[in-house]
Amino acid sequence: MTRVDDLLDTVLAIAREDDFSEIDAISIGGSLGRGEADKYSDIDLFVLVAVSDLHSYATNRLAIFIARLGAYAIRRGPVCVANFGYSCTVVFFDLTVCQLNFNNYLTVSPSPAWSTSHRVLLDRSGYLTELIRKSTDIQCDPLDDYVEAYRYFWIRMLFAARSLRREELWRALRYVAEMRVPMLTILRMQQGCFMPGLTRSPLTRLEHEVGRRSAEDLNFMAPAYGSDSILACLRAASEWFDRSTQMLTYHSRLDITDTVIATSIRTAIDSLGD
């Protein structure tokens, strides 16, 4: 039995106890839910509780639940996160990481991500199963995802440029890392394998979908820790994004304001080395 199996068995055993009868459903998400996990993957658990006051539950009951999971080294939370209810991160002494998200019926709604990345482990009322079924019926317009990726990229590019101006290299690197998210979306769209809800998958998971060469197109997104290399990274990312987005039919449907702002940000990047 693996460490993951052992922890999941413990979680389910606790949830089935009378003392935790308020736990209605549990699912596993992330790479484990998609069947793509490796030995470094976190354990992402979604817990649906039949309570009206989620804040009170998070304050008074979560610590009891987490303590039952076994000895741990670090715990962060509970923290209220938009669209995720109350989130707790638990790091065990063997460095296994478990991310627990607690929600009630008011904090969850159908989403494409449910149908692509969640596996139900427990569902007393059938509510979660029905939620996932409804999620599969949602018709998504890829244009919406394209516009979101386009805007997110250029906003992060602007933030990175401003951080370089302030000589805050650590902050610039943070925004460089976040730029990878929309770039992965565009890469998937290019290859015809984009799925809503999977925009944040690690680059290595793309290799079996789009081929190693296409996946390695984004290797310039890991610069050395220096202002010159970060600037070179931003310029390379800008060129790649321009070239890649213009190959997609969605690009012609962008609002003119989006392209004007992108041009302004690109100009600001070009002037950074002056």
Sequence and secondary structure as in RCSB ss.txt:
>XXXX:A:sequence
MTRVDDLLDTVLAIAREDDFSEIDAISIGGSLGRGEADKYSDIDLFVLVAVSDLHSYATNRLAIFIARLGAYAIR
RGPVCVANFGYSCTVVFFDLTVCQLNFNNYLTVSPSPAWSTSHRVLLDRSGYLTELIRKSTDIQCDPLDDYVEAY
RYFWIRMLFAARSLRREELWRALRYVAEMRVPMLTILRMQQGCFMPGLTRSPLTRLEHEVGRRSAEDLNFMAPAY
GSDSILACLRAASEWFDRSTQMLTYHSRLDITDTVIATSIRTAIDSLGD
>XXXX:A:secstr
  HHHHHHHHHHHHHTSGGGTTEEEEEEEHHHHHT   TT  EEEEEEE  S HHHHHHHTHHHHHHTT  EEEE
EEEEEETTTEEEEEEEETT  EEEEEEE TTS    HHHHHH EEEEESSSHHHHHHHHHHT    HHHHHHHHH
HHHHHHHHHHHHHHHTT HHHHHHHHHHHHHHHHHHHHHHHT   TT TT  GGGGHHHH HHHHGGGGGGS  S
SHHHHHHHHHHHHHHHHHHHTTSGGGGGS HHHHHHHHHHHHHHHTTT 
